């Protein structure tokens, strides 16, 4: 799908979509509960559909109800030879893999795009230590083993998603378990979201020390669960004000545990062209912060090492596209510097790199300069209504293809 945007000043009020990160967590908790739960509101993005499909492969029953999903819980330990379609969702893959180790049966997790290449070091180490099977194959991963309650030491310097996945699985087991996180901990805010979701669903987690989690296995509590607004996707609308717009985003919790809630502060820091922002705990903000830096006349991001392991190599992808606007970017081992430049309309067609956040970040920049963007359909991964919301705010968009 190709879109062409003409320069426009966006104005109006837009409601934040529901948090994709919390929706993943709430759906998994609902699927592990005995009985029915209603999780709402839910945006049916490709990533959320991936998690729903995987939970159904494990035995859950999920159906659309109003603006949410009605979930009838399952027993993953009774699943046999299931195939879990993770699509391109790294969160889904890492959250589901430990649940596949509850039954002892052979289980397969499939994926597309760059997903099969995403790092799984923590789980590979765990399976090797426990004598479990974990084999990477074309288009997927096969695992087999029976996870038991006990003591687990987990490296925290890759992604907190591994810790989240273990927390879900160990909470579904009888008995007590303990996770000791080896410092440093990356993306700590996402771990806090997991702990909040578990607490809201009846699971007791003790934390005698900051990097020690003690899990008392028990019953997940069914019920009606509310998904808060998404700071990560709201950031693209907040950034429109950096492009000269007047956009107000509603439906966001100021006390949210989402790490991306720092977006407003980071946009303020970058406003004068000399700002700096650390994205170690909010890597999903990096593309739109690079856009904000380009609009402001330059800026620097630190903590960028993990960007190369996303749907695209996000630092390199954004540098390639910013060059088409006349902006030079320097990429270091763990930092990115966006140079000062006179922005121009790209003569070349912009590429979305099959990455939803690259596409949305470039779209914001095009509201200033205009431009044509290929691969615009990538927004379906997290924010299917993105182009519709843009148009409602006054964006001038022409669309070709699907």
Long-range contacts (C-beta under 8 A, 24 or more apart in sequence): 1-374, 1-375, 1-376, 1-377, 1-399, 1-400, 1-401, 1-402, 2-349, 2-372, 2-373, 2-374, 2-376, 2-399, 2-400, 2-401, 3-363, 3-372, 3-373, 3-376, 3-387, 3-397, 3-398, 3-399, 3-400, 4-370, 4-371, 4-372, 4-373, 4-397, 4-398, 4-400, 5-363, 5-366, 5-367, 5-370, 5-371, 5-372, 5-373, 5-395, 5-396, 5-397, 6-370, 6-396, 7-367, 7-368, 7-369, 7-370, 7-396, 8-367, 8-394, 8-395, 8-396, 9-244, 9-245, 9-246, 9-367, 9-394, 10-240, 10-243, 10-245, 10-246, 10-247, 10-367, 10-390, 10-393, 10-394, 10-395, 11-245, 11-246, 11-247, 11-393, 11-394, 12-246, 12-247, 12-248, 12-392, 12-393, 12-394, 13-247, 13-248, 13-249, 13-250, 14-237, 14-247, 14-248, 14-249, 14-250, 14-389, 14-392, 14-393, 15-229, 15-249, 15-250, 15-251, 16-229, 16-230, 16-231, 16-233, 16-234, 16-237, 16-249, 16-250, 16-251, 16-252, 17-43, 17-229, 17-230, 17-233, 17-234, 17-383, 17-385, 18-42, 18-43, 18-227, 18-228, 18-229, 18-230, 19-227, 19-228, 19-229, 19-230, 19-231, 19-232, 19-258, 20-45, 20-47, 20-48, 20-230, 20-232, 20-233, 20-382, 21-91, 21-190, 21-193, 21-230, 21-232, 21-258, 22-193, 22-197, 22-227, 22-228, 22-230, 22-258, 23-48, 23-51, 23-227, 24-48, 24-51, 24-91, 24-92, 24-95, 25-95, 25-164, 25-193, 25-194, 25-197, 26-197, 26-200, 26-201, 26-225, 26-227, 27-51, 27-52, 27-55, 27-62, 27-69, 27-71, 28-55, 28-95, 28-99, 28-168, 29-168, 29-197, 29-198, 29-200, 29-201, 29-203, 29-220, 29-225, 30-60, 30-71, 30-73, 30-201, 30-220, 30-222, 30-225, 31-55, 31-58, 31-60, 31-62, 31-71, 31-73, 31-74, 32-73, 32-74, 32-76, 32-168, 32-171, 32-172, 32-201, 32-220, 33-71, 33-73, 33-201, 33-202, 33-219, 33-220, 33-221, 33-222, 34-73, 34-219, 34-220, 34-222, 35-72, 35-73, 35-222, 36-70, 36-71, 36-72, 36-73, 36-222, 37-70, 37-71, 37-73, 37-222, 37-223, 37-224, 37-225, 38-65, 38-68, 38-69, 38-70, 38-71, 38-223, 38-224, 38-225, 39-68, 39-69, 39-71, 39-225, 39-227, 40-65, 40-66, 40-67, 40-68, 40-69, 40-224, 40-225, 40-226, 40-227, 41-67, 41-68, 41-226, 41-227, 42-67, 42-68, 42-69, 42-227, 43-382, 43-383, 43-384, 43-385, 44-384, 45-380, 45-381, 45-382, 45-383, 45-384, 46-87, 46-88, 46-89, 46-380, 46-381, 46-382, 47-87, 47-88, 47-89, 47-91, 47-92, 47-381, 47-382, 49-87, 50-85, 50-86, 50-87, 50-88, 50-89, 50-92, 51-89, 51-91, 51-92, 51-95, 51-96, 53-84, 53-85, 53-87, 54-84, 54-85, 54-86, 54-92, 54-96, 54-109, 57-82, 57-83, 57-84, 57-85, 58-82, 58-84, 58-96, 58-99, 58-100, 73-220, 73-222, 76-100, 76-102, 76-103, 76-169, 76-172, 77-102, 77-103, 77-172, 78-103, 79-103, 79-105, 79-107, 80-105, 81-105, 81-106, 81-107, 82-107, 82-108, 83-107, 83-108, 83-109, 83-110, 84-108, 84-109, 84-110, 85-110, 85-111, 86-110, 86-111, 86-115, 87-111, 87-112, 87-115, 88-112, 88-113, 88-114, 88-115, 88-311, 88-354, 88-381, 89-115, 89-381, 90-115, 90-118, 90-161, 90-310, 90-311, 91-161, 93-118, 93-120, 93-141, 94-120, 94-123, 94-159, 94-161, 94-162, 94-164, 94-165, 95-161, 95-164, 95-165, 95-168, 96-165, 97-123, 97-141, 97-143, 97-165, 98-123, 98-147, 98-165, 98-166, 98-168, 98-169, 98-170, 99-165, 99-168, 99-169, 99-172, 100-143, 101-127, 101-132, 101-143, 101-144, 101-145, 101-146, 101-147, 101-169, 102-146, 102-147, 102-169, 102-172, 102-173, 103-146, 104-144, 104-145, 104-146, 105-144, 106-133, 106-142, 106-143, 106-144, 107-142, 107-143, 107-144, 108-140, 108-141, 108-142, 108-143, 109-140, 109-141, 109-142, 109-143, 110-139, 110-140, 111-139, 111-140, 111-141, 112-139, 113-311, 113-354, 114-311, 114-312, 116-140, 116-141, 118-309, 119-158, 119-159, 119-309, 121-155, 121-158, 122-154, 122-155, 122-158, 122-159, 122-162, 123-162, 123-165, 125-155, 126-152, 126-154, 147-173, 148-173, 149-173, 149-174, 149-175, 149-176, 149-177, 149-217, 150-177, 150-178, 151-177, 151-178, 151-180, 152-177, 152-178, 152-179, 152-180, 153-179, 153-180, 153-182, 154-179, 154-180, 154-181, 154-182, 155-181, 155-182, 156-181, 156-182, 156-183, 156-184, 156-185, 156-186, 156-211, 157-182, 157-183, 157-184, 157-185, 157-186, 158-186, 159-186, 159-187, 159-306, 160-185, 160-186, 160-187, 160-188, 160-190, 160-191, 160-194, 161-187, 161-190, 163-191, 163-194, 163-213, 164-190, 164-191, 164-194, 167-194, 167-195, 167-198, 167-205, 167-213, 167-215, 168-194, 168-198, 170-215, 170-217, 171-198, 171-203, 171-205, 171-215, 171-217, 171-218, 171-220, 172-217, 172-220, 173-217, 174-217, 175-217, 176-214, 176-215, 176-216, 176-217, 177-214, 177-215, 177-217, 178-212, 178-213, 178-214, 178-215, 179-212, 179-213, 179-215, 180-211, 180-212, 181-211, 181-212, 181-213, 182-211, 183-211, 185-211, 186-280, 186-281, 186-306, 187-259, 187-280, 187-281, 187-283, 188-259, 188-281, 189-257, 189-258, 189-259, 189-281, 189-282, 190-259, 190-281, 192-257, 193-257, 193-258, 196-257, 200-225, 201-225, 228-252, 228-253, 228-256, 228-258, 229-253, 229-256, 230-258, 231-256, 231-258, 231-260, 231-261, 231-263, 232-258, 232-260, 232-284, 232-285, 232-382, 233-360, 233-382, 233-383, 233-386, 234-263, 235-260, 235-263, 235-285, 235-288, 236-288, 236-360, 236-361, 236-363, 236-364, 236-386, 237-389, 237-393, 238-263, 238-264, 238-267, 239-263, 239-267, 239-288, 239-291, 239-292, 239-361, 239-364, 240-364, 240-367, 240-393, 241-267, 242-267, 242-270, 242-271, 242-291, 242-292, 242-295, 242-296, 242-364, 243-295, 243-364, 243-365, 243-367, 243-368, 244-368, 245-367, 245-393, 247-393, 260-284, 260-285, 263-288, 263-289, 266-292, 267-292, 269-299, 270-296, 270-299, 271-296, 272-296, 272-297, 273-297, 273-298, 273-299, 273-340, 274-298, 274-299, 275-299, 275-300, 276-300, 276-301, 276-302, 277-301, 277-302, 278-302, 278-303, 279-303, 279-304, 279-307, 280-306, 283-307, 283-310, 283-314, 284-357, 286-314, 286-315, 286-318, 286-336, 286-357, 287-314, 287-317, 287-318, 287-355, 287-357, 287-358, 287-360, 287-361, 288-357, 288-360, 288-361, 288-364, 290-318, 290-322, 290-329, 290-336, 290-338, 290-361, 291-318, 291-361, 291-362, 291-364, 291-365, 293-338, 294-322, 294-325, 294-327, 294-338, 294-341, 294-343, 294-365, 295-343, 295-365, 295-368, 297-340, 297-341, 298-337, 298-338, 298-339, 298-340, 299-337, 299-338, 300-335, 300-336, 300-337, 300-338, 301-335, 301-336, 301-337, 301-338, 302-334, 302-335, 303-334, 303-335, 304-331, 304-332, 304-334, 304-335, 304-336, 305-333, 305-334, 307-336, 310-355, 310-357, 311-353, 311-354, 311-355, 311-356, 311-357, 311-358, 311-378, 311-381, 312-353, 312-354, 312-355, 312-358, 314-355, 314-357, 314-358, 317-351, 317-353, 317-355, 317-358, 318-358, 318-361, 320-351, 321-350, 321-351, 321-353, 321-358, 321-362, 324-348, 324-350, 324-371, 325-365, 325-369, 325-371, 343-368, 343-369, 344-369, 345-369, 345-370, 345-371, 346-371, 346-372, 349-373, 349-374, 350-374, 351-375, 352-376, 352-378, 353-378, 354-378, 356-380, 356-381, 356-382, 356-383, 357-382, 360-386, 363-390, 363-395, 367-395, 377-402
